[in-house]
Amino acid sequence: MKTTVSLIKADIGSSPGHVTVYEPLMERAEELLDKAKDENIIIDFVVFNAGDDTELLMTHERGVDSEEIHKLAWDTFMDLTNEAKAIGLYGTGQDLLKDTFAGNIKGMGPGIAEIELEERPAEPIIVFAMDKTEPGAFNYPIFQMFANPFNTAGLVIDPKLHSGFQFSVMDIYKAKFLELSCPEDMYDLLALIGAPGKYVIKYVNSKDPALGRAAAISTDKLSLVAGKYVGKDDPVAVIRSQSGFPAVGELVEAFTLGHLVSGWMRGSHRGPLMPVPLEYSQCVRFDGPPRVVGLGFQLKNGLLRGGVDLFDDPSFDRTRERVNEIADYIRSHGPFEPSRLPLSEMEYTTLPGILKKFEDKFHD
């Protein structure tokens, strides 16, 4: 029987403002998922947060796009939202764009990344979750992990990785996909994913059919669903590691730059992505800077063993120092680009409400 790893997230309310998830709500989520585990709906689970997003990591045998699993996540988020409203948290249920569950959580607001796999004798599973940014923020690190030999030594020296990987790229405005392989299509891939506001890596697959899917990333863009600004999309990823896939150390190495991403304050600014341990998974300065957390597990018979907080490591201290320096520099621009996003990317933010009053006042 195949095992499915599902990571589903939503912003159901936070405190104060958009800083972090209220701890009792995560405890409530654990109670609900523990009940689902007793009822054999799921095998195992972990609840954690990335900034103000509640993350539900679940294992089960129901495959991807399972209505029962998606409904479990939806009902959990709705329960937490109602509690958040009762105690007066901020932005309650902002990622829940529908009133009732419609069979699949896709397109309803929450972000989702799922992989169905045949467990290897040793199956390392790595999950990453970002806050205050967009799905395309994963383009750079995913490319580094699976296509850049300067990041991933295994692409050069490991026969199991040497042939490269296949990337499934999504045009998030047209909801269409294109499959490109590396290294042979590398330049074409970069031509697309270098524009992360439009083209987003959704899946990475091994070229070995026996291994199958290597990574899955959430690509839901809330503003395109809601037709207006409702907060940033805060993507998540599930990635397999070792023995035919990049090593754990190669995966986390992809986050050492502190690369610039879109989002940050009011979803309208660029900022450097900071890899942080769960202890620092709260976005305070200018509602940021944008954060990424990473957890690693060994998967066996659907059970998540030996969870490790991957960025709780002093070797990332210099990256965090660099991120703070970059944040100082780009914040000094104030409301000027490139600190603020270009108008082409501000269409679904709150700025159009300001510009509207000038519509009839421009003159020749």
HUZIFEN-V712579 format. One line per field, one symbol per residue. phi: phi as a letter, one per 40 degrees, with the letter a starting at -180 (. if undefined). psi: psi as a letter, one per 30 degrees, with the letter a starting at -180 (. if undefined). burial: b if it has 24 or more other C-alpha atoms within 12 Angstrom, else e. Layout:
phi: ???
psi: ???
burial: ???
//
This chain:
phi: .cbbbbbbbacbhaacfbcaccddcccccccccccccccgcbcaaababbfcbcbbcbbabbgcgccccccdccccccccccccccbgccgcgccbcbcbcbgaccgbhccabbbbacccdbbcbbbbbbbgabdcccdccccdcbbbcccbccccbbdcbccgbbbbbbcccbfbbbbbbbccbdccccccccbccbbbccbbbcccdccgcbabbcbcbdccccgacbhccfcbabbcbgfhbdcdccccdcbccgccbcifcfgbbcaccbcbcddbcbbbcffaddbbbbbbbbcafgccbfdbccccacccccccccdccccdcccccfccccccccdcbcdbcccdcccdccdbbcac
psi: klkkjkjklkjgklklbgelkkefeeeeeeeeeeeeefggelellkklljbgkkkjkkkaggllgkeeeeeeeeeeeeeeeeeeeeghlkhkgfgjflelkgfkfkgfeklkkkkkljklejikkkkkklkhalefffeeeeeeeffjffejfffefjfffffalkkjkkjfefhllkkkkkfegeeeeeeeffiffekkkelkkkfjffebkekkkkgkjeefefglkgllfillkkkllliflkleeeefffgfehlklkcbkggglklkkjklleeghkjejhhblklklkkklkkjhfkjkhkkjegikffgeeeeeeeeeeeeeefffbgkkgekllefggegafefeefeffegfkl.
burial: eebbbbbbbbbbbbbebbbbbbbebbebbbebbbebeeeebbbbbbbbbbbbbbbbbbbbbbbbbbebbbbbbbbbbbbbbebbeeeebbbbbbbbbeeebeebbbbbbbbbbbbbbbbbeebbbbbbbbbbbbbbbbbbbbbbbbbbbebbbbbeeeeebbbbbbbbbbbbeeeeebbbbbbeebeebbebbbbbbbbbbbbbbbbeeebbbbbbbbbbbbbbbeeebbbbbbbbbbbbbbbbbbbbbbbbbbbbbbbbbbbbbbbbbbbbbbbbbbebbbbeebbbbbbbbbbbbbbbbbbbeeebbbbeeeebeebbebbbebbeebbeeeeeeebbbeeebbebbebeeeeeeeeeeeee
//
